[in-house]
Amino acid sequence: MILTENLKNNVLASMEAILDKKRSILLESNKKDLETFKRDDQALYDRLIVNEKKIDQMIQAVKEVRLQDDPVNRVIDERTIDNGLKIINKTAPFGTIMIIYESRPDVTIEAAVLAFKANNKILLKGGKEAYHSNKQLVKFWHQALEENNLSCDYIQFLEMDRAQTQAFLKEPNQALDLI
């Protein structure tokens, strides 16, 4: 089902407000991730940190996508060939996208907002180090979807280890259009 631009933008506006109002919940979730992280990789630790500035950047990322024109059903090229056949090249959603990424909670926002605005469903598989942060961010997404009477299926959080992920990807009836 193709969602209207207005509905998608309403979900994104809801997400902006939720991120802003529920900062302390996200910061607490991130604190759990930071407490369990072994600081053997300083660069990874730095990417894992969520603070007020990073939340502001998440809100800004959602807002920037919300303010963009709807990328769905845009005509790229249109022509009529000699036999009268009209050819229209327009943008369309992929369907269901899966993204596997490292422990950067901001990717949970950025990947989901881009997929959703383009009318795709997305399966998010973030690094285990950001488990609590990512889980909370997806709860925020679900709240934004529910506030706008949409299914939480648009944005899903995959809770599985590497072996389970590999098995998941090998399932023959897996409805994935892009990984």
Contact map, one row per residue, 1 for C-alpha under 8 A:
11100000000000000000000000000000000000000000000000000000000000000000000000000000000000000000000000000000000000000000000000000000000000000000000000000000000000000000000000000000000
11110000000000000000000000000000000000000000000000000000000000000000000000000000000000000000000000000000000000000000001000000000000000000000000000000000000000000000000000000000000
11111011000000000000000000000000000000000000000000000000000000000000000000000000000000000000000000000000000000000000001000000000000000000000000000000000000000000000000000000000000
01111111000000000000000000000000000000000000000000000000000000000000000000000000000000000000000000000000000000000000000000000000000000000000000000000000000000000000000000000000000
00111111100000000000000000000000000000000000000000000000000000000000010000000000000000000000000000000000000000000000000000000000000000000000000000000000000000000000000000000000000
00011111110000000000000000000000000000000000000000000000000000000000000000000000000000000000000000000000000000000000000000000000000000000000000000000000000000000000000000000000000
00111111111000000000000000000000000000000000000000000000000000000000000000000000000000000000000000000000000000000000000000000000000000000000000000010000000000000000000000000000000
00111111111100000000000000000000000000000000000000000000000000000100000000000000000000000000000000000000000000000001100000000000000000000000000000000000000000000000000000000000000
00001111111110000000000000000000000000000000000000000000000000000110000000000000000000000000000000000000000000000000100000000000000000000000000000000000000000000000000000000000000
00000111111111000000000000000000000000000000000000000000000000000000000000000000000000000000000000000000000000000000000000000000000000000000000000010000000000000000000000000000000
00000011111111100000000000000000000000000000000000000000000000000000000000000000000000000000000000000000000000000000000000000000000000000000000110110000000000000000000000000000000
00000001111111110000000000000000000000000000000000000000000001100100000000000000000000000000000000000000000000001000000000000000000000000000000100000000000000000000000000000000000
00000000111111111000000000000000000000000000000000000000000001100100000000000000000000000000000000000000000000000000000000000000000000000000000000000000000000000000000000000000000
00000000011111111100000000000000000000000000000000000000000000000000000000000000000000000000000000000000000000000000000000000000000000000000000100100000000000000000000000000000000
00000000001111111110000000000000000000000000000000000000001001000000000000000000000000000000000000000000000000000000000000000000000000000001101100000000000000000000000000000000000
00000000000111111111000000000000000000000000000000000000001001100000000000000000000000000000000000000000000000000000000000000000000000000000000000000000000000000000000000000000000
00000000000011111111100000000000000000000000000000000000000000000000000000000000000000000000000000000000000000000000000000000000000000000000000000000000000000000000000000000000000
00000000000001111111110000000000000000000000000000000000000000000000000000000000000000000000000000000000000000000000000000000000000000000001000100000000000000000000000000000000000
00000000000000111111111000000000000000000000000000000010011000000000000000000000000000000000000000000000000000000000000000000000000000000001000000000000000000000000000000000000000
00000000000000011111111000000000000000000000000000000011001000000000000000000000000000000000000000000000000000000000000000000000000000000000000000000000000000000000000000000000000
00000000000000001111111000000000000000000000000000000000000000000000000000000000000000000000000000000000000000000000000000000000000000000000000000000000000000000000000000000000000
00000000000000000111111111000000000000000000000000000000000000000000000000000000000000000000000000000000000000000000000000000000000000000000000000000000000000000000000000000000000
00000000000000000011111111100000000000000000000000010010000000000000000000000000000000000000000000000000000000000000000000000000000000000000000000000000000000000000000000000000000
00000000000000000000011111110000000000000000000000000000000000000000000000000000000000000000000000000000000000000000000000000000000000000000000000000000000000000000000000000000000
00000000000000000000011111111000000000000000000000000000000000000000000000000000000000000000000000000000000000000000000000000000000000010000000000000000000000000000000000000000000
00000000000000000000011111111100000000000000000001000000000000000000000000000000000000000000000000000000000000000000000000000000000010011000000000000000000000000000000000000000000
00000000000000000000001111111110000000000000000001100000000000000000000000000000000000000000000000000000000000000000000000000000000000000000000000000000000000000000000000000000000
00000000000000000000000111111111000000000000000000000000000000000000000000000000000000000000000000000000000000000000000000000000000000000000000000000000000000000000000000000000000
00000000000000000000000011111111100000000000000000000000000000000000000000000000000000000000000000000000000000000000000000000000000110010000000000000000000000000000000000000000000
00000000000000000000000001111111110000000000000111000000000000000000000000000000000000000000000000000000000000000000000000000000010110000000000000000000000000000000000000000000000
00000000000000000000000000111111111000000000000000000000000000000000000000000000000000000000000000000000000000000000000000000000000000000000000000000000000000000000000000000000000
00000000000000000000000000011111111100000000000000000000000000000000000000000000000000000000000000000000000000000000000000000000000100000000000000000000000000000000000000000000000
00000000000000000000000000001111111110000000000100000000000000000000000000000000000000000000000000000000000000000000000000000000111110000000000000000000000000000000000000000000000
00000000000000000000000000000111111110000000100110000000000000000000000000000000000000000000000000000000000000000000000000000000100000000000000000000000000000000000000000000000000
00000000000000000000000000000011111110000000000000000000000000000000000000000000000000000000000000000000000000000000000000000000000000000000000000000000000000000000000000000000000
00000000000000000000000000000001111111000000000000000000000000000000000000000000000000000000000000000000000000000000000000000000100000000000000000000000000000000000000000000000000
00000000000000000000000000000000111111100000100000000000000000000000000000000000000000000000000000000000000000000000000000000000100000000000000000000000000000000000000000000000000
00000000000000000000000000000000000111111000000000000000000000000000000000000000000000000000000000000000000000000000000000000000000000000000000000000000000000000000000000000000000
00000000000000000000000000000000000011111100100000000000000000000000000000000000000000000000000000000000000000000000000000000000000000000000000000000000000000000000000000000000000
00000000000000000000000000000000000001111100000000000000000000000000000000000000000000000000000000000000000000000000000000000000000000000000000000000000000000000000000000000000000
00000000000000000000000000000000000001111111100000000000000000000000000000000000000000000000000000000000000000000000000000000000000000000000000000000000000000000000000000000000000
00000000000000000000000000000000000000111111110000000000000000000000000000000000000000000000000000000000000000000000000000000000000000000000000000000000000000000000000000000000000
00000000000000000000000000000000000000001111111000000000000000000000000000000000000000000000000000000000000000000000000000000000000000000000000000000000000000000000000000000000000
00000000000000000000000000000000000000001111111100000000000000000000000000000000000000000000000000000010000000000000000000000000000000000000000000000000000000000000000000000000000
00000000000000000000000000000000010010101111111110000000000000000000000000000000000000000000000000000000000000000000000000000000000000000000000000000000000000000000000000000000000
00000000000000000000000000000000000000000111111110000000000000000000000000000000000000000000000000000000000000000000000000000000000000000000000000000000000000000000000000000000000
00000000000000000000000000000000000000000011111110000000000000000000000000000000000000000000000000000011000000000000000000000000000000000000000000000000000000000000000000000000000
00000000000000000000000000000100110000000001111111000000000000000000000000000000000000000000000000000011100000000000000000000000110000000000000000000000000000000000000000000000000
00000000000000000000000000000100010000000000111111100000000000000000000000000000000000000000000000000000000000000000000000000000000000000000000000000000000000000000000000000000000
00000000000000000000000001100100000000000000000111111110000000000000000000000000000000000000000000000000100000000000000000000000000000000000000000000000000000000000000000000000000
00000000000000000000000000100000000000000000000011111110000000000000000000000000000000000000000000000000000000000000000000000000000000000000000000000000000000000000000000000000000
00000000000000000000001000000000000000000000000001111111000000000000000000000000000000000000000000000000000000000000000000000000000000000000000000000000000000000000000000000000000
00000000000000000000000000000000000000000000000001111111100000000000000000000000000000000000000000000000000000000000000000000000000000000000000000000000000000000000000000000000000
00000000000000000000000000000000000000000000000001111111110000000000000000000000000000000000000000000000010000000000000000000000000000000000000000000000000000000000000000000000000
00000000000000000011001000000000000000000000000001111111111000000000000000000000000000000000000000000000000000000000000000000000000000000000000000000000000000000000000000000000000
00000000000000000001000000000000000000000000000000011111111100000000000000000000000000000000000000000000000000000000000000000000000000000000000000000000000000000000000000000000000
00000000000000000000000000000000000000000000000000001111111110000000000000000000000000000000000000000000000000000000000000000000000000000000000000000000000000000000000000000000000
00000000000000000010000000000000000000000000000000000111111111000000000000000000000000000000000000000000010011000000000000000000000000000000000000000000000000000000000000000000000
00000000000000110011000000000000000000000000000000000011111111100000000000000000000000000000000000000000000000000000000000000000000000000000000000000000000000000000000000000000000
00000000000000000000000000000000000000000000000000000001111111110000000000000000000000000000000000000000000000000000000000000000000000000000000000000000000000000000000000000000000
00000000000000000000000000000000000000000000000000000000111111111000000000000000000000000000000000000000000011000000000000000000000000000000000000000000000000000000000000000000000
00000000000110110000000000000000000000000000000000000000011111111100000000000000000000000000000000000000000011001000000000000000000000000000000000000000000000000000000000000000000
00000000000110010000000000000000000000000000000000000000001111111110000000000000000000000000000000000000000000000000000000000000000000000000000000000000000000000000000000000000000
00000000000000000000000000000000000000000000000000000000000111111111000000000000000000000000000000000000000000000000000000000000000000000000000000000000000000000000000000000000000
00000000000000000000000000000000000000000000000000000000000011111111000000000000000000000000000000000000000000001100100000000000000000000000000000000000000000000000000000000000000
00000001100110000000000000000000000000000000000000000000000001111111100000000000000000000000000000000000000000000000100000000000000000000000000000000000000000000000000000000000000
00000000100000000000000000000000000000000000000000000000000000111111100000000000000000000000000000000000000000000000000000000000000000000000000000000000000000000000000000000000000
00000000000000000000000000000000000000000000000000000000000000011111110000000000000000000000000000000000000000000000000000000000000000000000000000000000000000000000000000000000000
00000000000000000000000000000000000000000000000000000000000000000111111000000000000000000000000000000000000000000000000000000000000000000000000000000000000000000000000000000000000
00001000000000000000000000000000000000000000000000000000000000000001111101000000000000000000000000000000000000000000110000000000000000000000000000000000000000000000000000000000000
00000000000000000000000000000000000000000000000000000000000000000000111111000000000000000010000000000000000000000000110000000000000000000000000000000000000000000000000000000000000
00000000000000000000000000000000000000000000000000000000000000000000011111000000000000000111100000000000000000000000011000000000000000000000000000000000000000000000000000000000000
00000000000000000000000000000000000000000000000000000000000000000000001111100000000000000111000000000000000000000000000000000000000000000000000000000000000000000000000000000000000
00000000000000000000000000000000000000000000000000000000000000000000011111110000000000000110000000000000000000000000000000000000000000000000000000000000000000000000000000000000000
00000000000000000000000000000000000000000000000000000000000000000000000011111100000000011110000000000000000000000000000000000000000000000000000000000000000000000000000000000000000
00000000000000000000000000000000000000000000000000000000000000000000000001111100000000011110000000000000000000000000000000000000000000000000000000000000000000000000000000000000000
00000000000000000000000000000000000000000000000000000000000000000000000000111110000000011100000000000000000000000000000000000000000000000000000000000000000000000000000000000000000
00000000000000000000000000000000000000000000000000000000000000000000000000111111000001111000000000000000000000000000000000000000000000000000000000000000000000000000000000000000000
00000000000000000000000000000000000000000000000000000000000000000000000000001111100001110000000000000000000000000000000000000000000000000000000000000000000000000000000000000000000
00000000000000000000000000000000000000000000000000000000000000000000000000000111110111100000000000000000000000000000000000000000000000000000000000000000000000000000000000000000000
00000000000000000000000000000000000000000000000000000000000000000000000000000011111111100000000000000000000000000000000000000000000000000000000000000000000000000000000000000000000
00000000000000000000000000000000000000000000000000000000000000000000000000000001111110000000000000000000000000000000000000000000000000000000000000000000000000000000000000000000000
00000000000000000000000000000000000000000000000000000000000000000000000000000000111110000000000000000000000000000000000000000000000000000000000000000000000000000000000000000000000
00000000000000000000000000000000000000000000000000000000000000000000000000000001111111000000000000000000000000000000000000000000000000000000000000000000000000000000000000000000000
00000000000000000000000000000000000000000000000000000000000000000000000000000001111111100000000000000000000000000000000000000000000000000000000000000000000000000000000000000000000
00000000000000000000000000000000000000000000000000000000000000000000000000000111100111110000000000000000000000000000000000000000000000000000000000000000000000000000000000000000000
00000000000000000000000000000000000000000000000000000000000000000000000000000111100011111000000000000000000000000000000000000000000000000000000000000000000000000000000000000000000
00000000000000000000000000000000000000000000000000000000000000000000000000111110000001111100000000000000000000000000000000000000000000000000000000000000000000000000000000000000000
00000000000000000000000000000000000000000000000000000000000000000000000000111100000000111110000000000000000000000000000000000000000000000000000000000000000000000000000000000000000
00000000000000000000000000000000000000000000000000000000000000000000000111111000000000011111000000000000000000000000000000000000000000000000000000000000000000000000000000000000000
00000000000000000000000000000000000000000000000000000000000000000000001111110000000000001111100000000000000000000000000000000000000000000000000000000000000000000000000000000000000
00000000000000000000000000000000000000000000000000000000000000000000000110000000000000000111110000000000000000000000010000000000000000000000000000000000000000000000000000000000000
00000000000000000000000000000000000000000000000000000000000000000000000100000000000000000011111000000000000000000000011100000000000000000000000000000000000000000000000000000000000
00000000000000000000000000000000000000000000000000000000000000000000000000000000000000000001111110000000000000000000000100000000000000000000000000000000000000000000000000000000110
00000000000000000000000000000000000000000000000000000000000000000000000000000000000000000000111110000000000000000000001110000000000000000000000000000000000000000000000000000001110
00000000000000000000000000000000000000000000000000000000000000000000000000000000000000000000011111000000000000000000000111100000000000000000000000000000000000000000000000000011110
00000000000000000000000000000000000000000000000000000000000000000000000000000000000000000000011111100000000000000010000111100000000000000000000000000000000000000000000000000001111
00000000000000000000000000000000000000000000000000000000000000000000000000000000000000000000000111110000000000000000000001111000000000000000000000000000000000000000000000000001011
00000000000000000000000000000000000000000000000000000000000000000000000000000000000000000000000011111000000000100000000001111000000000000000000000000000000000000000000000000000001
00000000000000000000000000000000000000000000000000000000000000000000000000000000000000000000000001111100000000000000000000011110000000000000000000000000000000000000000000000000001
00000000000000000000000000000000000000000000000000000000000000000000000000000000000000000000000000111111001000000000000000001110000000000000000000000000000000000000000000000000000
00000000000000000000000000000000000000000000000000000000000000000000000000000000000000000000000000011111000000000000000000000110000000000000000000000000000000000000000000000000000
00000000000000000000000000000000000000000001001100000000000000000000000000000000000000000000000000001111100000000000000000000111110000000000000000000000000000000000000000000000000
00000000000000000000000000000000000000000000001100000000000000000000000000000000000000000000000000001111111100000000000000000110010000000000000000000000000000000000000000000000000
00000000000000000000000000000000000000000000000101000000000000000000000000000000000000000000000000000011111110000000000000000100010011001000000000000000000000000000000000000000000
00000000000000000000000000000000000000000000000000000100010000000000000000000000000000000000000000000001111111000000000000000000000000000000000000000000000000000000000000000000000
00000000000000000000000000000000000000000000000000000000000000000000000000000000000000000000000000001001111111110000000000000000000000000000000000000000000000000000000000000000000
00000000000000000000000000000000000000000000000000000000000000000000000000000000000000000000000000000001111111110000000000010100000001001100000000000000000000000000000000000000000
00000000000000000000000000000000000000000000000000000000010011000000000000000000000000000000000000000000111111111000000000000000000000001000000000000000000000000000000000000000000
00000000000000000000000000000000000000000000000000000000010011000000000000000000000000000000000000000000011111111100000000000000000000000000000000000000000000000000000000000000000
00000000000000000000000000000000000000000000000000000000000000000000000000000000000000000000000000100000001111111110000000000000000000000000000000000000000000000000000000000000000
00000000000000000000000000000000000000000000000000000000000000000000000000000000000000000000000000000000001111111111000001010000000000000000000000000000001000000000000000000000000
00000000000100000000000000000000000000000000000000000000000001001000000000000000000000000000000000000000000011111111100000000000000000000000000000000000000000000000000000000000000
00000000000000000000000000000000000000000000000000000000000000001000000000000000000000000000000000000000000001111111110000000000000000000000000000000000000000000000000000000000000
00000000000000000000000000000000000000000000000000000000000000000000000000000000000000000000000010000000000000111111111111000000000000000000000000000000000000000000000000000000000
00000001000000000000000000000000000000000000000000000000000000000000000000000000000000000000000000000000000000011111111111000000000000000000000000000000011000000000000000000000000
00000001100000000000000000000000000000000000000000000000000000001100011000000000000000000000000000000000000000001111111100000000000000000000000000000000000000000000000000000000000
00000000000000000000000000000000000000000000000000000000000000000000011100000000000000000001100000000000000000000111111100000000000000000000000000000000000000000000000000000000000
01100000000000000000000000000000000000000000000000000000000000000000000100000000000000000000101000000000000000000011111110000000000000000000000000000000000000000000000000000000000
00000000000000000000000000000000000000000000000000000000000000000000000000000000000000000000111110000000000000000011111111000000000000000000000000000000010000000000000000000000000
00000000000000000000000000000000000000000000000000000000000000000000000000000000000000000000001110000000000000000011001111100000000000000000000000000000111000000000000000000000000
00000000000000000000000000000000000000000000000000000000000000000000000000000000000000000000000111100000000000010011000111110000000000000000000000000000011100000000000000000000000
00000000000000000000000000000000000000000000000000000000000000000000000000000000000000000000000111100000000000000000000011111000000000000000000000000000001111000000000000000000000
00000000000000000000000000000000000000000000000000000000000000000000000000000000000000000000000001110000000100010000000001111100000000000000000000000000001111000000000000000000000
00000000000000000000000000000000000000000000000000000000000000000000000000000000000000000000000001111000000000000000000000111110000000000000000000000000000011110000000000000000000
00000000000000000000000000000000000000000000000000000000000000000000000000000000000000000000000000011111100100000000000000011111011001000000000000000000000000000000000000000000000
00000000000000000000000000000000000000000000000000000000000000000000000000000000000000000000000000011111000000000000000000001111111000000000000000000000000000000000000000000000000
00000000000000000000000000000000000000000000000000000000000000000000000000000000000000000000000000000010000000000000000000000111111000000000000000000000000000000000000000000000000
00000000000000000000000000000000110110000000000100000000000000000000000000000000000000000000000000000010000000000000000000000011111000000000000000000000000000000000000000000000000
00000000000000000000000000000100100000000000000100000000000000000000000000000000000000000000000000000011100000000000000000000111111111000000000000000000000000000000000000000000000
00000000000000000000000000000000100000000000000000000000000000000000000000000000000000000000000000000000000000000000000000000111111111100000000000000000000000000000000000000000000
00000000000000000000000000001101100000000000000000000000000000000000000000000000000000000000000000000000000000000000000000000000011111110000000000000000000000000000000000000000000
00000000000000000000000001001100100000000000000000000000000000000000000000000000000000000000000000000000100000000000000000000000011111111000000000000000000000000000000000000000000
00000000000000000000000000000000000000000000000000000000000000000000000000000000000000000000000000000000100100000000000000000100011111111100000000000000000010000000000000000000000
00000000000000000000000000000000000000000000000000000000000000000000000000000000000000000000000000000000000000000000000000000000001111111110000000000000000010000000000000000000000
00000000000000000000000011001000000000000000000000000000000000000000000000000000000000000000000000000000000000000000000000000000000111111111000000000000000000000000000000000000000
00000000000000000000000001000000000000000000000000000000000000000000000000000000000000000000000000000000100110000000000000000000000011111111100000000000000000000000000000000000000
00000000000000000000000000000000000000000000000000000000000000000000000000000000000000000000000000000000000100000000000000000000000001111111110000000000001110000000000000000000000
00000000000000000000000000000000000000000000000000000000000000000000000000000000000000000000000000000000000000000000000000000000000000111111111000000000000000000000000000000000000
00000000000000100110000000000000000000000000000000000000000000000000000000000000000000000000000000000000000000000000000000000000000000011111111100000000000000000000000000000000000
00000000000000100000000000000000000000000000000000000000000000000000000000000000000000000000000000000000000000000000000000000000000000001111111110000001001000000000000000000000000
00000000000000000000000000000000000000000000000000000000000000000000000000000000000000000000000000000000000000000000000000000000000000000111111111000011001000000000000000000000000
00000000000000100000000000000000000000000000000000000000000000000000000000000000000000000000000000000000000000000000000000000000000000000011111111100000000000000000000000000000000
00000000001101100100000000000000000000000000000000000000000000000000000000000000000000000000000000000000000000000000000000000000000000000001111111110000000000000000000000000000000
00000000001000000000000000000000000000000000000000000000000000000000000000000000000000000000000000000000000000000000000000000000000000000000111111111111000000000000000000000000000
00000000000000000000000000000000000000000000000000000000000000000000000000000000000000000000000000000000000000000000000000000000000000000000011111111111000000000000000000000000000
00000000001001000000000000000000000000000000000000000000000000000000000000000000000000000000000000000000000000000000000000000000000000000000001111111100000000000000000000000000000
00000010011000000000000000000000000000000000000000000000000000000000000000000000000000000000000000000000000000000000000000000000000000000000000111111100000000000000000000000000000
00000000000000000000000000000000000000000000000000000000000000000000000000000000000000000000000000000000000000000000000000000000000000000000000011111110000000000000000000000000000
00000000000000000000000000000000000000000000000000000000000000000000000000000000000000000000000000000000000000000000000000000000000000000000000011111111000000000000000000000000000
00000000000000000000000000000000000000000000000000000000000000000000000000000000000000000000000000000000000000000000000000000000000000000000010011001111110000000000000000000000000
00000000000000000000000000000000000000000000000000000000000000000000000000000000000000000000000000000000000000000000000000000000000000000000110011000111111100000000000000000000000
00000000000000000000000000000000000000000000000000000000000000000000000000000000000000000000000000000000000000000000000010000000000000000000000000000011111100000000000000000000000
00000000000000000000000000000000000000000000000000000000000000000000000000000000000000000000000000000000000000000001000111000000000000000000000000000011111100000000000000000000000
00000000000000000000000000000000000000000000000000000000000000000000000000000000000000000000000000000000000000010001000011110000000000000100110000000001111110000000000000000000000
00000000000000000000000000000000000000000000000000000000000000000000000000000000000000000000000000000000000000000000000001110000000000000100000000000001111111000000000000000000000
00000000000000000000000000000000000000000000000000000000000000000000000000000000000000000000000000000000000000000000000000111000000001100100000000000000001111100000000000000000000
00000000000000000000000000000000000000000000000000000000000000000000000000000000000000000000000000000000000000000000000000111000000000000000000000000000000111110000000000000000000
00000000000000000000000000000000000000000000000000000000000000000000000000000000000000000000000000000000000000000000000000001000000000000000000000000000000011111000000000000000000
00000000000000000000000000000000000000000000000000000000000000000000000000000000000000000000000000000000000000000000000000001000000000000000000000000000000001111111100000000000000
00000000000000000000000000000000000000000000000000000000000000000000000000000000000000000000000000000000000000000000000000000000000000000000000000000000000000111111100000000000000
00000000000000000000000000000000000000000000000000000000000000000000000000000000000000000000000000000000000000000000000000000000000000000000000000000000000000011111110000000000000
00000000000000000000000000000000000000000000000000000000000000000000000000000000000000000000000000000000000000000000000000000000000000000000000000000000000000011111111000000000000
00000000000000000000000000000000000000000000000000000000000000000000000000000000000000000000000000000000000000000000000000000000000000000000000000000000000000011111111100000000000
00000000000000000000000000000000000000000000000000000000000000000000000000000000000000000000000000000000000000000000000000000000000000000000000000000000000000011111111110000000000
00000000000000000000000000000000000000000000000000000000000000000000000000000000000000000000000000000000000000000000000000000000000000000000000000000000000000000111111111000000000
00000000000000000000000000000000000000000000000000000000000000000000000000000000000000000000000000000000000000000000000000000000000000000000000000000000000000000011111111100000000
00000000000000000000000000000000000000000000000000000000000000000000000000000000000000000000000000000000000000000000000000000000000000000000000000000000000000000001111111100100000
00000000000000000000000000000000000000000000000000000000000000000000000000000000000000000000000000000000000000000000000000000000000000000000000000000000000000000000111111100100000
00000000000000000000000000000000000000000000000000000000000000000000000000000000000000000000000000000000000000000000000000000000000000000000000000000000000000000000011111110100000
00000000000000000000000000000000000000000000000000000000000000000000000000000000000000000000000000000000000000000000000000000000000000000000000000000000000000000000001111111100000
00000000000000000000000000000000000000000000000000000000000000000000000000000000000000000000000000000000000000000000000000000000000000000000000000000000000000000000000001111100000
00000000000000000000000000000000000000000000000000000000000000000000000000000000000000000000000000000000000000000000000000000000000000000000000000000000000000000000000000111110000
00000000000000000000000000000000000000000000000000000000000000000000000000000000000000000000000000000000000000000000000000000000000000000000000000000000000000000000000111111111000
00000000000000000000000000000000000000000000000000000000000000000000000000000000000000000000000100000000000000000000000000000000000000000000000000000000000000000000000000001111100
00000000000000000000000000000000000000000000000000000000000000000000000000000000000000000000001111000000000000000000000000000000000000000000000000000000000000000000000000000111111
00000000000000000000000000000000000000000000000000000000000000000000000000000000000000000000011110000000000000000000000000000000000000000000000000000000000000000000000000000011111
00000000000000000000000000000000000000000000000000000000000000000000000000000000000000000000011111000000000000000000000000000000000000000000000000000000000000000000000000000001111
00000000000000000000000000000000000000000000000000000000000000000000000000000000000000000000000011110000000000000000000000000000000000000000000000000000000000000000000000000001111
